């Protein structure tokens, strides 16, 4: 039997091995620091206030003579008697004399309670209850003390109590003030603590009736049954009685002293006298026996939940449950425990006497059962679908373990950019020039009529850059005939950039887009301030601009999922990229989004270098986060491919299909970080001049981009590629097939428009941000939002001046095939993590490089070098393809003995 146990232990070892030591987490350090600070502040205030009660006369004049708080604290010649020094004397004076009097001690106790909770990590003290007590004390105790001792020299009620009493005395008199204070105190106490005294009053009334009935015994007929029948619950029990029963189950007090008078007589020769009393309201028969049998099981049934080890004093507070793990302890209604003990089984008089005289220990830790067959069932209600048996068996659950993970807490003080950083161009509204509209309409009608085309109706929609004239031709007119008149209409209107849409999808009209004489700038600030952008639930919302009908065009980059931007030089590509990046910076937290920026021209994206520690990602040991070298671009793209493969492995283990499902599981703490799981931010790859990369690197760049475009959508990696030379050797078919969303600024030739959009029209744009967007099956004309370089500088400086991460987001390491790998391993120059990795490999019995990557957050190359060193040391076997290596050491004791020989 010994051998199987050892085998079982070995197989189960990987499941119980703790994570490698990484120190206290950042969140834990935060809680400890603030917890100790709150605790010390509370203790300091308590000492200062207590000392003020004895030293206030000596220190008050010194404090008031300085005039100002700063002068009092900085004056080293001032000597005070307060235990807290000058600071303690000042704090106590302001809180006691100028504040709430002796009630200030409640504030210090509340601060100390908050500090203890932060230090322990879970709620050890009922903070919400203390806050309610503090509120009641400040609003009641301070005025009461001032009212009770109006002529005392010491400020028992403080300035708050004295001012309140003085005002009330002048308003309603001394007696009215006392009645008002009592009424306000009663309202606050009963409202805050939700007290209900009606059950207590009813029990007191019934007890009084029983005592009176006991003192006036009734005659008993000889031979009659001397045992009073057990009370039978009536069907007409009203709601008030049900509420009373629930109250008694939760808050049953200790037995009344008057119950001693109801003990059965010890005289065996005579039958004891059993008075019978009927409740006037419920009609229930009350007797000493019925009270004993009915209430004793209730006390014991409710004593067990109060004494269960997993429950604390906080659980009795209903409002505190909302801030903690909800533990609802209920007695199951389908198991009538009390009724079974009261009605179905006879109770001997000796047992009744023992029960009536027993002092029930409600607050002790070891409950005494009322009877052998009395069973108490617990039903633990949780918000998440977790097995209740885990809690019932005594597993410890803390608040931290069940709170949803918040990635924003990595940078809790991060502030999003404000709209004030952008220039306000809202005054540049679209102006309707009726003369221009009328002139263009007449020119269009005259041109069409000159070619024998009649029009039934014409309407105009004025946009920021162009005006859309929609015409409905007469019956029998062919659409192709109007489409062929594009140049003639442009000639008559003497305007460039005229485009005919024949027909407009879904509207049954023909559109003629005519540029406006006075073009308006689309404000980036107006787009970001719009309700459509501010309230969007998109994963990666970007505000591109406005359509012809002045509707804000907000689209989700995650659904595109990649974007191709092309156009001639100086037509608005850089402004469009800035609009996309600024939209994401205004909407996403640094923990949710990372950028990989490639700028062969070295000047377009260099402005974003300031936010390196917030939003940028780069290769390990790289100095610049903005990639400009072609060789580094190749390594970065291949590193993104490795990141993509690693993320797909995580999704596979988590059983998620995309990054959204994976992050939702991780936020709900359904994934174990010790197995390599982590929150995955979106990664947006931005390449400013793609044509230059193709010219210098060719296939080395095209292939990883094609892989990313094909596979990276589901794991949150999205591409934005911009180029000013949209030729077929730059925008190849492999790339176009995986870029369904495309933006075309003005180009010089129709063939370039077809290369970008697979349709013409981009050659007819007027430039300066005028663009066509192909997304899905629609082709829209937009005016791009204008975001100038100084505005972008203000935004990135606002973000860069805030506290960021220690370094930029690191991508996995990548080494090209041309790098010669040293096959010989020098064990004298071992990696710093060699021993830790060796212990992890032996304890998990898994010689996997990817496991070391996830466990220690290493790059692939470093993890591979460590695995080679482990192989050279004889700890693991040779590589076995995709399978993990064999581990040659079975126990950590053997490994420790071997490691000692290496030194």
PyMOL commands that set and color helices and strands:
alter all, ss='L'
color gray80, all
select helices_A, chain A and resi 2-16+26-66+69-74+85-120+127-148+158-193+198-215+239-250+257-262+288-307+313-316+319-323+337-344+349-357+388-392+399-402+407-411+419-421+434-450+479-483+486-493+524-529+531-534+557-560+573-587+606-615+630-654+659-667+673-675+690-696+699-711+733-736+750-757+762-764+789-800+827-829+834-844+849-856+860-872+892-902
alter helices_A, ss='H'
color red, helices_A
select strands_A, chain A and resi 277-278+285-286+455-462+466-473+499-504+509-515+541-547+552-556+563-566+593-598+617-619+682-687+717-723+741-744+770-775+778-784+809-811
alter strands_A, ss='S'
color yellow, strands_A
deselect
rebuild
show_as cartoon
